[in-house]
Amino acid sequence: MTIAMATDYLRQSISMLLTLVLPIVGSGLVIGLAVSLFQAVTQIQEQTLTFVPKMVVVFIVLSLAFPWIASSLQAWVITMWSEIPKF
């Protein structure tokens, strides 16, 4: 394995990681921003108001995106395992 191959595999791994977590983290970010805006407008400073909606939305997005995440991860792992005999 050369440095270029290792770098390419690492780049692919990081790209796959970012692609798979983006919907989950993005939805948490959007709902957190919406709740923070709501808190600023109404001046309600309840800590559970920020945590519970984010937790619910992240759980819903994770449950909806899980089949796509699992199939993408499975395809990526199969591709990486098929690369092993080349070494």
URKAHU-V780886 format. One record per pair of residues at least 12 apart in sequence whose ideal C-beta (glycine too) atoms are under 7 Angstrom apart, sorted by the first residue. I is the first residue (numbers start at 1). J is the second residue. Records with the same first field share a line. If there is no record, write none. Layout:
I = J ; J
This chain:
1 = 87
16 = 76
20 = 69 ; 72 ; 73
23 = 61 ; 65
24 = 58 ; 61 ; 62 ; 65
27 = 57 ; 58 ; 61
28 = 54 ; 57 ; 58
31 = 53 ; 54 ; 57
32 = 50 ; 54
35 = 49 ; 50 ; 53
36 = 50
